[in-house]
């Protein structure tokens, strides 16, 4: 009996030591698991194979390569569900990379609305002036909105790179399956957003959805991209919506040819 009592007194400190060691081991394993989870979460936020600088450089190189082509741009303006204007423009770039535009057609022709609104006399001339003013204002508004949207689809290299570094990444879904979805905010304006889908291998656009504002009112655009046989990716079609004025603008780019 005395031997057992002495033995118990010696085993109690050893048991405490073993217990402390086990708790320490559990803590180390738990900490390691947490670090692995954080690391995995970071990797999911930005896919390991996609580097912001590399993606931005690839997009820049593609944009530069497209400047060696000429193409045609068809723009259709719809107001309250009725087609009001269709233009076809030839677009090319000079040796300095500056865009050159040549209008090929316009339907209806410029000024036709003024002729239709005539009626002779002072009242007719006043009506012509009112129509001319409204037409000019509307045309300027549309030019401003189209330029606003293109400021997103043609982001400068540094701005694109900065936006990518702050973006959220996720796998593309549905018809964008196999792509990487990249959501960016405050790109050109406070509160705006631009979501792009890029090919995981080519790292070039497949689609872009832009939500911004013009004079405080919402403007949304969806642009879909296509690939040339030579490998460059271009914006094939963009549909712009300006609900306040019930305006829809559809832009289709086609007939890409190498400039001589």
Secondary structure, 3 states (H helix, E strand, C coil): CHHHHHHHHHHHHHHHHHHHHHHHHHHHHHHHHHHHHHHHHHHHHCCCCCCHHHHHHHHHHHHHHHCCEEEEEEEEEEECCEEEEEEEEEEEECCCCCEEEEEEEEECCCCHHHHHCCCCHHHHHHHHHHHHHHHHHHHHHHHHHHHHHHHHHCCCHHHHHHHHHCCEEEECCHHHCCEEEEEEECCCCCCCEEEEEEECCCCCEEEEEEEEEECCEEEEEEEEEEECCCCCEEEEEEEEEEHHHCEEEEEEEEEEEECC
